[in-house]
Amino acid sequence: MNVNFGDNALNDSEYVDIVRLICAIDAKTVSIRDAKRDLLTIAASMQDSKASVVEGVANLLTKLPRNRLLDSNKIGEVELQSTYYDALLSELIADQGRNVALRWANKSDIETDIRPDAIISTLVQHDLGHSIGFGEVKAGNDSTNKHSVCMDVVRLGIACKRAIDQAHLAGCIAFLVNGFHLSFFMVRKEQHRFYTMTEIASLAIAPSLSDLHTFLI
């Protein structure tokens, strides 16, 4: 995964403990329930983004199939969202303390007039606030081609640009799911009518529990 936490990077002991647990699941020497409990215990001693990633990995234990499904054409976009991504992204993106929600809305966003697969929204008491990010999902199988992926990137850029203008944001985050590959983008307004969209991270997602240890490398 190669996630860089800066000064909050996993130390050697934490990394070894986490990988050992994941490998034990693959070897069936520890139950998924016990491993999840132990991962959450490790996460409880961590702070901020580091804890969120470990909690996300713990969530994946009860979502991912034990072995990789060989026919990717049998996996649709909704299944990718619910089984392979929500468990991790909800921990990385959503923040109840800051009233930020990740919504797999798949409906038109009022502020941008675009229908993304996911919307990152602020929460204001009993209502949704401004949209501060967006996500698009492609199955990454035979139904996906370069043109459709590029069009999703364009849609994300336009949605973020409109959200920045509407809510006067400093920037807007976007993510693109293409099968088991995940990319994050940051859109910023640099000058009047000049916007930049930069890919800030890209990683391969584990398609099964047996692949989860390689996801952490």
Protein Blocks (a to p, Z undefined) as FASTA:
>chain_A
ZZaehjmpccfklmmmmmmmmmmmmnopacfklmmmmmmmmmmmpghjlmmmmmmmmmmm
mmpcfbdcfblmlpcfklmmmmmmmmmmmmmmgcfknopacddfkpacfklopacfbdcd
ddehjaccddfbdcdddehiakbcfklmmmmmmmmmmmmmmmmmmnopabdcddddehja
ccddddddfbghiacdddfbdcdddfbfklmmmmmZZ
